[in-house]
């Protein structure tokens, strides 16, 4: 099966000379969920920005079989939906329904088809009853679910999630994990939250100094890099 994301020997430096990526190789297959670990400044965000064409380095990126460059970046953005860490960065319309409809309408879908898709996506995330509410009246967990509905409404093949459990209380977190577990899309989850990764990911990669320093099943990688604070406290 062809990967839905394939990154080969990706390098990137910022204009000030900061080297952010040094030969990154990565593959994501259809339907799988991969956690992305690493300290702040290790290259994770720079890597994600390359996937959706907001940065362009040296190397090759293929999304759903197509090489990504200036002429094909719109294709990558159709295939990859991004759920931001702060839902307020993603919700800007007067009502929940209008927010979820924004993407499909801008894709040129017919109004009737958009209405059905919005209802379906809100149903998937358990927020159909909130369609007429203003997003700023929602709790953090509700905002996260509405933002996810907006991502799903454009029917992506891949979902990239940046610290999706941030600001969520335990019940909201449990709801989000259940929803994400039910979705068929391939998922890339950037997180410091090892319990979230354990709940959702089949494997993980660890960024360090602009490289993927390790790739394994989630538990092995947590142990290898002492990425769980409780492991660091264990006597040796």
Buried (B, 14 or more C-beta within 10 A) or exposed (E): EEBBBBBEEBBBBEEEEEEBBBEBBBBBBBBBBBBBBBBEEBBBBBBBBBBBBEBBBEBEBBBBEEEBEEEBBEBBBBBBBBBBBBBEEBBEBEBBBBBBBBBBBEEEBEEEEBBEBBBBBBEBBBBBEBBEBBBEEBEBBBBBBBBBBBBBBBBBBBBBBBBBBBBBEEEBBEBBBEBBEEBEBBBBBBBBBBEBBBBBBEBBBBBBBBBBBBBBEBEEBBEBBEBBEEEEEEEE
